[in-house]
Amino acid sequence: MGPGGADETVASRDHFSDACNRDRVVTARPSSGQSFSARGTPTPVDAESRVWVEQLRAGHPRHHQAVARLHDVLRRVALFELSRRRHQLRFVTGPEFEDLAQQAADDALVKVLDRLDDFRGLSRFTTWAYKFAMFEVSAKVARHAWRRQPPEVEEIAWDRLPNPVALRPEDRLEQRAQLDALRQAIGELTDRQREVFVAVALNDVPIDVVALKLGSNRNAVYKNLFDARRCLRARMAAAEQPVSNGNGRETGAKTDARPGSSGAAWLR
Amino acid sequence: MIDLRKLDEILRATDGDAGCVAGAEILEAYVELELTGEDPARVYPGTAIHLGSCPGCRAEHDGLLEAARRFADLRPE
């Protein structure tokens, strides 16, 4: 990890030309563990963060008080995040909501205490600690949503795509051609790519819920999604229905299918 | 016709995407830069790209940014 764009961890060297036809296995590369700031210079830990780390270590005279204070704020952070994600927890009642927050805070606290030596001072200690509460809430919300309402991911929500203001006959013809090209391209994805793309990109199923359904993890599912998107762009372009990117630049097979150029930094 | 902006978003797969694992490792640093008014995309361009494409990581980023603002006053005793 270093400045200037090397913030990647996942390594795989499959060529993009293969990505349309098979699903890749993702392996994580261990982090270097070096303590550098966002600018690549050694990071002095700020005074408050240093006190937090010292007090949270077992044997410190204020250990129990520091743990209790941190747990309390982690519970409030978890509760806040659960509230933000309430739309994913439609069937959760008040006491269960509080219980989820408590569990997330408990598990986040264990991780923070286990990983005190990993704190590198890239942020305030509290921001680092809150990150674990976020991760715990994410995981618990996904598990809860999966148990209560397993996703139906096979059906495509085509109505998300057409622009309702396009009413002119010539526009309808163009829309039909684009949808046909997209349908055909989706049909040519691998089973895994199609399932992930339809669920996450078209049907708004949370990516962590899809990962649970597939017995996978978010990173691997995201790679399936990334490859699916690449393939669909390439095939739309090949069918003379290219999709512009956010900068107005068309993307497709001509640039993406270059041997050895997968596009994603994590693939190199 | 298809809303091309929406389709572009649905099919977004940008060169340089750092992936979920790399983003998770430095998420607190990314958020801290935002809190201090700096542009984290200059330091972590791969993660900036990733957050534009991965709904799961984006949700965690948004939550952490908001939590770090809201619970910023916690000091050690």
Interface residues (C-beta under 8 A of the other chain):
Chain A: M1 P3 G4 G5 A6 D7 E8 T9 V10 A28 S31 S37 A38 R39 E48 V51 W52 Q55 R62 Q65 A66 R69 V73 R76 V77 F80 E81 R84 R85 L122 S123 R124 T126 T127 W128 Y130 K131 A133 M134 F135 V137 S138 R160 L161 P162 N163 A166 D171 R172 E174 Q175 Q178 L179 L182 V200 A201 L202 P206 I207 D208 R218 N219 Y222 K223 L225 F226 D227 R229 R230 L232 R233 M236 V243 S244 N245 G246 G263 A264 A265 W266
Chain B: M1 I2 D3 L4 K6 L7 D8 E9 I10 L11 R12 A13 T14 D15 G16 D17 A18 G19 C20 V21 A22 G23 A24 E25 I26 L27 E28 A29 V31 E32 L33 L35 P40 V43 Y44 P45 G46 T47 S53 C54 P55 G56 C57 A59 E60 D62 G63 L64 E66 A67 A68 R70 F71 A72 L74 R75 P76 E77
